[in-house]
């Protein structure tokens, strides 16, 4: 199947899925997921879950997290520190502890129990944040609390991704790897957050002087993907870098213009992301 055929198939299936969900008054995310399951290799096998499509879909999460970052300034994030580092971290640690304990009671060792607990403790930032945006609840008190917990989960994913593959190593080697990764993440986020604010405003002033809408959109794409690249190279996630980029731009006077400019990219790519997630689901295995 050619790239054009695959693209047309994705678009047709996504449109039909969303239309059906809107008619049934269900979230469009369910339509995207259902379409992906039907098209995927575990059902009708109409399209293959290619690596290129997955990479393209990841950009949808990047722009979604960027747009959410526009709603959260650095000052507001500081006021949420009790939710992020208190309630959010507690949710992750308590869930992991309970699941690990249950796994050990079931006869497993603590290593697979810890890996299973980490998986159970995580939520999908992409799914929950999109639902909050659609329901216009992102700025509600419970919406801010949910985002705080999701941010805590995104942060704790970093040591988990290092710890889980290293569970078979000696404790000393594992501790060194985790410590180096955490120091690297702290340095990168600290530099970006506290030095980036001043430079971001200056840079956007320079770009705005060109009075070109194309230049402005290109600059937004450059800043978003650039910071996402920096955080990924530091061992963090693409989504976290995009979120930080959104927070930095939210401190400038160009926030609302930026939000309108990226909206088409975000919505289209997010739909593709959920379709590819549906393609990776195997109903038989889940059952």
N, C-alpha and C positions, 0 to 999 in steps of 0.2 A: 504494500500500500504506500503510495507516494505521500510526501509531506502535505500537499494540497488536499488530497483525499482525507488524510487523517485530521487535518484542521477543520475541514467542512463537517466531518463526522462528529468531532468534538462540539462544534458550535451548534449543530442541529440537535444533538442529544441534550446539550445543556439548556437550550431554549425550551425544548419540550418538557424537560424535567422541572424547570422553574415554573413554567405555565401551569403544570399539573399541581405543583405544591401551592402556588398562589390560589388556585381554584379551591383547593382543599383547606386553605388557610393554615398551611404548614410552613415552617422556615425554609427558605430556598436552599439552605445547606443540605437538607435531607434530599432534595432533588438532585443536587450535584453528586452526593455520595451514591444514591441509587443508580444514577446514570453510569457512574464509574464502575460499580459492581456488575451491572449488566454488560457493559462493554469490555470488561476486563477478561483476562485469561482464565479466570475461574468460573465464568458463566458462558456468555455467547462468544467470547474471544474475537470480537469485532476489531479490536485495536490492541496492540501490544503496549505494555507499560514501559516505554523506552526511556533511557537515561536522559536524553535531551528534553523530553517533555517534563520530566521531574525537575530538572534544573530550571526550566522556564517557570514552572509552577512555584518554585521557591521564591521567585521574585514577588509573587503575590503576597506571601507572608511578610516579606521585607517592607513592601509599601503599606500593608495594613498596620504593621507595628510602627512605621514612620508616622502615619496619620494619627495613631493613638498617642505617640510621643508629642505631637503638636498640642495635645490637650493637657499635657503634664509639664509644667515648668520645673526647673531645678529647685526653686523655692517650695513648690507644692510637693515635690518628691521628698524633700527634707521633712515636711510636715507629716508625710506618710511613713516616716521611718519606723514608727511603732507597729504599723500594720505589716510592712515589708519584713523587717528584721525581728519582729515579735510574733505576731499572729501567724504570718506566712511561714516563717521558719519553724514555728511550733507545729503547724499543720503537717509539714513535710516530715519532721523528725518523729512526731508521734505516730503518724501513719506507717513510716518505715519500721519503727520499733515493734508495733503491733503485728504487722505482716511478717516480719522476721521471726518473732516469737511463735506465731501460728505455724509458720513453715517448719521451725525446729520441732514443734510438738507433733507435726505430721511425719517426722522422720528425716527431714532434710538437714544438711549442715548449715552453719550460719552464712556461708558465702553465697549459695544460691538464694537463701532467704533474704539476704540484704539486696541482691540484684532484683528480686521480685518485689520487695518493699519499695525500692526506688521507682520501679515502673508504676506500681499502684498509686504512689504518692503524687505523681505528675498529672497535670491536666493539659488539655490542648489550648494554648494561648490563642491560636488562630480561630478555633471554633467559638470559644467563649467571648472573646473580644468582638468578633463579628456579630454575635447575637446581641451583645450589649449595645453596639452601635445601631443595629436595626431597630431595637426597641427604644432607642434614645434614653438609655439608662446609664450611659457611661459616666455622666457627671452626678448621678444620684449617689447617696451615701453608700448603698450596697454595691454600686458599680465601682466606686473607688476602692472599696475593700476587696472586691474580687480581683481588680487589677493589681492591688498590692500583693495579694497571695500569688498571683500568676508571676509577678516580677520576682518574688522570692524563689519560686520554683525554677524560673529561668536561670537565676544565679546559682542555685544549688546543683543544677544539671552539670555545671562545669566540673566540680570535684567528683561527681558521680561518674561522668564519662572517663575520668582518669582512674578512679578507684575500682570500678567493676572489671575492666580488663586486667588490672594488676592484682586481683584477689589471690591469684596463684603464686605471687612473688613473696619473698620475705617481708616482714612488717617494716623493716628499716627502709628498704628500697621503695616501698609503696608510700611511706611517709614523705620521703624526699621528693618524689614525683608530684604528690599532691601539694606540698609546700611551694615548690617552684611555680606550679601552675597558678596557685592562688596569688602569689606575689606578682606574677606577670599580669594577671587580670586586674588586680588592684591598681597597679601602676598605669596601665592603659586607660582604664575608666577614669582614674583621677586626673590624668593629663587632659583627656578629651573633655571632661565635664567642666573643670575649673579653668583651663586655659583656652578651651574652645569657644566659650561664650563671647569673649572680646573679639576674637578673630572672625567669628562667624558674622557678627553684625557689620564689621568693616568690609568683609568680602561681599556680602549681599548689597551693600551700598555701591561698591564698585560695579557689580553686575547690573544693578538697577539703572545706573547712569547710561547704559547702552540703549535703554528704552526699546528693547526687543523682547517680545514674548517668547520667541523660540530660544533665545539665549537664556532667558530666565528659567524655562522648563529644563533645558539641558543642564543648567547649574544645579537645579534641585536634584536631578537624577545623579549627577556627579557626586554631590555631597552625600546623598543617601547611600548609594552603592559604595562610595569610597569609605565611609565610616563602617559600613557593614563588613567590608573587606578587611579593615584594620582589626576589628574585634574578632573576626574569624581566624585571622592569622595569629592572634594572641591566645587562641584556644577557646574563645567564647563563641556565641552563635551569631549568625547573620542578623537574626531578628533583634537581638539586643543592641547591636550597633545601629540599626535603623531606628530603634526606639530612642537611643541617645541623640541621634541626628535630629529627630523630630523635637526633642526637648530643647536642644540648642536653638533651633530656628523659632521655636515658640517664644523665645525671649526677644525676638526682633519684631519690627512692625510689619513684616511681610508674611506673617503667619497665615492670615486668611487667604491671601492670594495663592500661597503655596498649596494650601489645602484643596482649593478648587482645581488647581492645575494637575495634581496627581490623582484626583478621584477616578477618572476613566481608567488609568493604568491599574489602580488598585483593585477596582471591582472586577474587571475582566480577568486579571491574573489570579485573583482569589478564587473565582469560579473554576478556573483550570486546576488550581491546587486541590480543591475538594474533589474534583473528578478523578485526579490521579490517586488521591488517597483511597477513594472508592475502588479503584482498579486493583489496589494492593490488598484489599480485604478478601479473604477466602471464607465464604459463609460456612463451608463444611468444617473447617478448622475451628471457627468461632463456636459453632454448635457443639 
